[in-house]
Amino acid sequence: MDSRYAYAVGKIRAREVRLLDFHKLISILEAESVEAALKSLADTDYAEGLAEIKGEDDFDWHLSLQMERVYELISELTQDPELTDLFIVRNDFHNMKVAFKKKWGAVIDEKYYLVPTKVKREELLEAVETGIFDRLPPLFAGALQRMGTVYSSEKNFQLVDTTLDKIYLSHCLGVSRQAKCEFLENFFSIQIDLANIRTFLRLKEMGKGRDYLEKCLIPGGVLEKGDFLRLFAGSLESFLDILRFKDYYEIVKSGVEDWKRSGSFSHLEKLFDDHLLSFVKKAKYITFGIEPLIGYLVAKETEVKNLRTIMVGKFNRLSQEIIKERLRESYVGIHRA
């Protein structure tokens, strides 16, 4: 228990009561029209600026603005910025991927860049374009140098993305351990396991070799690197067997079954998000400490993801059933049947 966070946790608890539960999300989903769905947000934290929303891009910008405010709140309340900043640094790493793909010919819309960041977007773009990194923090400079090396060797954007994920999550785990923050250490260790499972399945689908997998695996998870490598040439059933007594067994089993049926990893990604949120919910029962701040931040990220899923679906006239299947669990209140 960390008494330095007494005031901060009080502020967070006051905001948690305004988080949208699953019942509220369903009521937005079941609104008769886009206009009615937007109107149903009038009594929530998303009320300001709703009248200006005319299309999908407007709503996306609206959600991004809301998340900026959440990051600002967490930055104001934290006593350990080196820990809470890890969630902002994640945006920098995302933007590196986007900028790198743009450099190599991809058509990139401005909306794909995330805020807030530790490095100004203009500085990052200039560094990616010129290959001059000396104005960037060492973490980012090293990551960009590694991206260039990997792409020069492999000409594979997926491996570049995986390399960046490896650098980012290894950094987060190291910072959490150095700060002796068990909650975040476990949080990032789970993320590493889920990233390794995702990589294992995707590379099997692509027919890549064991050496390729070894380059992509991230150290620091609960699952042993050796198990991934040993089972890579085997069946998916043998891989599931090693997870049987792990927390991931049911979600991976369900996700793989859906993948085989649909050819899509979207259900597995949803289950991964739900699993991570179920861990984060432990923060609701911690009286004082950084944990409630992280819990609220992740809760808002999940809430924004759900609202984006609902409204993009409604703008594009998807069926309610399809949209509902894509929704993540909520941090508060009742959940799906």
N, C-alpha and C positions, 0 to 999 in steps of 0.2 A: 504494500500500500504506500503510495507516494503522496504525502500531504501537500506537496507543491501544486498539485492539480485540483485542490479543493474548489477554487473558484471556477476553473475551466470546466470541470465535470458538471457543476451546477448549470453553467451556460448550455452545455451539450444536452443535459437531461431536458431542459426547457424546450429545446429544438426537436428532440426525438419524438415528442408527442405529436408533432406535425408531419412526421414521416407517413407516407401512404402505405396502408396495409393492402393485402391482396384483394380484399373485398372492394376497396376503392378503385384499384386498378381495373378490376372486372367491370365496375360500373362505368368507367371511362371507355373501356373496350366495347361495351354493349350500347353506348350512345348511338342514336339513330344516324348521326351524320358527323363529319369532321367538325362542323361548327358547334354541334351539341357537345361533342367530346371536349373541345377547348373551353366551352362555357362551364363544364363540370370541374375545371381547374380553378375557377374563380375564387374558391375559398381555401386555396392552398398556397404554398410558398411560390408557386409559379404564376400567380395572378397578374403581377405587374408586367405590362407589355403585351398581354394576350391579344388585345384589339389590333395590334400591328401585324399579326401573323396571317399571311395570305397563302403561304405554301409550305412545302416540306423543308426547304432551305431556311426559311424564316424560323420555323420551329426548332430546327437543329441549332441555329444560332442562339435562340432563346435558351435552350438547355445548356449550351456551352457557357453562356453568361451566368446561369445559376451555379454551375460547377466552379467557375472562377471565384464566385463569392464564398463558396464552401472552402476552397483552398485558402482564401484570404483569412477566413475565420479561424481555421486550424492553425495557420501561421501566426496569428495574433495570440492564440491561447497556449501554444506549445511552450514547454520548458526545455524541450529537447529537439531543436530544429534539425539537427543532423539526422534524426529519425523520421520526423514528419516530412522533411524535404525529400525523402526517398520516393514519395508518391508524386512529387513534382518532377524529380529527375526522370521518372518513367516517361513523362511527356517529352522530355528532351530526346530520349532514346527512340521514341516513336517518330519524332520529327526527323531524326537522323535517317531512319529507314525511308521516310517519304522523300527527303531531299536527295538521298543517294539514288533512288529510283528515277527521280526527275533528271538528275545529271546524266543518267544513262538512257534517256529518251522516253521515259514514261510521261504521259500527259497527266498532270497533277492539278486538281482543283484546290484552291486555297483553303477550303473547308476541312481538308484532311490534316492540316496542321493543328496541333493541340496547344492550349494555353491552360494555366501559366507554365512558364519554364524558368530554368535557372540561367539559361543563355538566350539572349535575344535572337529571334528567328533570323533577322538579317545577318547577324554575325555567324550563325550556324550555316546558313545558305552560302555565304561567302567562303567559309572554310571548306565546305564540301566541294564547291565549284573550283576553287583555286588549289586545293590540296595543301594549304598553309594553315596549320593548326596551332601555332604558337600563342595565339590570343585566347585559346580555349583552356578551361580547367583540364588538368592531366587526365582525369577519368574520360572525358569526352574526346580529347585528342588521341588517347590510346585506342579508344573504341573505333574512331574513324580510320586510324591507320590500319587497324586489324580488318575492318570492313574492306578497305582497298586491297589488302593482301589476299583475302579470301576470294574476292570477286575476280581479281586478276588470275588467280589459279583455277577457279572452278566455273566462273561465268554463270553463277547460280544465285538468284536473288533469295531463294528460300534458305540456302545455307548462310547467306549474309544475315538474314533475319534471325536465324537460330543462333548465330555467333553473337549478335547483339544481345539477344535474350540471355545468353550464357554470361556475358560480361555484366549485364545489369543485375541479374538475380544473384550472381556470386558476390557482387559489390554489396547488395542489400543484406545478404546473409552475413557478410563480414562485418559491416557496420553494426548490425543488430547484436552480433556476438560480442563485439568490442564494448558496446554500451551495456552489455549484460541484460538486454531486454528479451526475456524468454518468450513473451507473447509474439513479438515481431520475428524472433528467430524461428519459432514454430510456423508462423504465417508464411514466411518465405521458403522454409523447408518444404511445406506442402505445395507451394507454387512450383518449386523445383521438381518435385515428384510428378506433378500433373504435366509440366512441360516435357519431362522425359517420357512419360507415357504417350503423350501426344506425338512426340517425335518418333518414338518406336513404331507406332501404328502407321503414321504417314510414310515413313521410309520403307516399311514392309509393303505398303500399297504401291509405292513407286518402284519397288524392286531394287533398291539400293543395297550396297554391300555392308558387311559388318564394320569395315574400316570407316566407312562414311558415318555410321551410327556413332562410333567411338568419338569422332570429332565433335559431334553435336551434343552428347550427353553432358549434363551439368552436375558437378559434384555438390554434395551437401544435403541431399534428400535422405529420407528414411530408406527408400528402396535402394538396393545395392546396384552399383554400376555393372558389376560382374554378371548379375542375373539378367539384365537387359541384353548384354552381349552374348551370353551363353544361350539364351532362348531365341535369339533373333532369327536363326535359320529354321526354327521349329514352327509348330502350329500355334495359332492364337489360343487354343484351348490350354496348351502347356504354359503359355504366358499367364492366362487367367488363374491357373492353379497356384502360381506363386503369390498371387494377390488374395487368395481365398481367406486368409486370416489377417488381412490388412484392411484399413478403413476404406480403401478404394475399390474393393472387389465388386460390390453391387453396382456402383456407377459405371465402372468400366465394362462390366458384363452387359448392362443395359445399353450403354452407348455403342458397343461393338455390334450387338444384335441389330440395333437400328441402322448402323452404318452398313452392315451386310445387306439389309433390306432396301435402304434408300440410296446408298452410295454417298451419303453426306455425313460429315462430322458435326453438324450443327447441334444435334441432340446431345452428343457427348460434351461439346463445349458448354452447353447449358447446364448439364449435370456437374461439370467441373466448377462452374461459377456457384452453383447451389452448395456444393460441398465446401468451398472456401468460405462462403457466407455463413454456413452452419458453424464453422470454427470461430469466425469473427463475432458471432452472437454471444460468445462467452463474455465479451466486453461489457454487456449490459448488466452483469452481476458483479462487476468490480467497482468498488466505492470510489477510490481515488487512484489516479494513475493516467498514463498516456493511453491506455487501452480504450477507454470510452471515446476518445478523440478519433482514434483509428477506426473504431467500430462505426462511428457516425459518418466518417468520410467514405468508407466502403459501402455503407448503407445508402448514402446519397448517390454514389456511382452506380449502384445496382438499380436504384429508383429511376435515375435518368436513363439508364439502358432500357428499362421496361417501358418508360414513357415514349422513348424513341421507337421502340419496337411496335407499340400500339399505334402511334400516330403515323408512322411510315406505312404501316399496314392499312390504315384507314385511308390515307391519301391515295394509296394504290389499289384500293378496293379489294383487299384480300379478305377471305372469310374469317369470321371471328374465331373459328376453331383452329385455323392455321396460326393465327396470331397468338392465341392462348397457349398453344403448344410451345411457343418460343419464349414465353415469359419466364423470368427467373423468380425464385422465391423472394419474399419481402423480409425485411429485417424485423418488422413489428407485426403484431396482430395475427389474424388467422391466415392460414395458407390454403393452397389448392387442395381439393378433395383427392 
